[in-house]
Amino acid sequence: MEWLNDLGQMLSLLGDILAPLTSFLVALLPWIVWIAWWLWGVNWRKAWPMLAEGGWAPVVLLMLMTSLAWASIDPRPCDCLRFVVIPNGWWQLGEVCTLAALALFCGWLQGYFGWTPREVSVEPPPVEHDHHDGHAAAHAHH
């Protein structure tokens, strides 16, 4: 029965080691999903020209509106830096700009390495009508 006690202690020690690692990985999960989406879910060969033709304007407006909504939901200054307190609204805008910059960097990486996501058609396939069967059935009734 002593081995069972030792096994319990080992499992407890393993849990003590894995708990901080698990919380760290859970904290990284949104960043991993964000990067994966912008690297392999967006076709940047199509997105870059769209942004260049004026698509950047709604993106910037969306970024501003997102940071304003976030500042209204979480109205507190950020004291995440030791020597600087960033006022409400500005740190949210900085976070949103960081996410946008990361997305653009992923687009640059996709172009640099030549990665292109596979095209997925969201349109249903065209329905082919067989006119011969319907035409023959109509004549059979007459």
Residue, then its C-alpha position, 0 to 999 in steps of 0.5 A: m500500500e506504500w506504492l499507492n501512497d507514493l503514486g498519490q504524491m507523484l500525481s499531486l506533484l504532477g498536478d502542482i506542476l501542470a496547473p500553472l502550465t494549463s492556466f498559461l495555455v488557456a490564457l494563450l488560446p485566444w491568441i492562438v485562435w486569432i493567429a490561426w484564423w488570420l494565417w489559414g482562414v483568410n485569403w490575403r491575396k484577395a484581402w490586400p486588394m480589397l483593403a487597398e481599394g478603400g476597405w481599410a476605412p470600414v476596418v478603421l471605423l470598426m476598430l474605433m467603435t470596438s475600442l469605444a465600446w470596450a472603454s464603456i464596458d470596462p472604464r478603468p485606467c490601465d496600470c499594466l506598466r510599472f511607471v505609466v498609467i494609461p487612461n481609459g479609452w487609450w489602452q483599449l484602442g492600443e489593444v485593438c490596434t495590436l490585434a489589427a497589426l497582428a492580423l496584418f502581420c499574419g497576412w504578410l507572413q501568408g504572402y511571404f511563405g506563399w500560404t493560401p487557404r483552400e477555396v471553400s465554396v459556400e454557394p450550393p451546387p447548381v441544380e441540373h434539370d433533366h428536361h428529357d425525362g419530364h418531357a417524355a412523361a408529359h407525352a406519355h399522359h397524352 
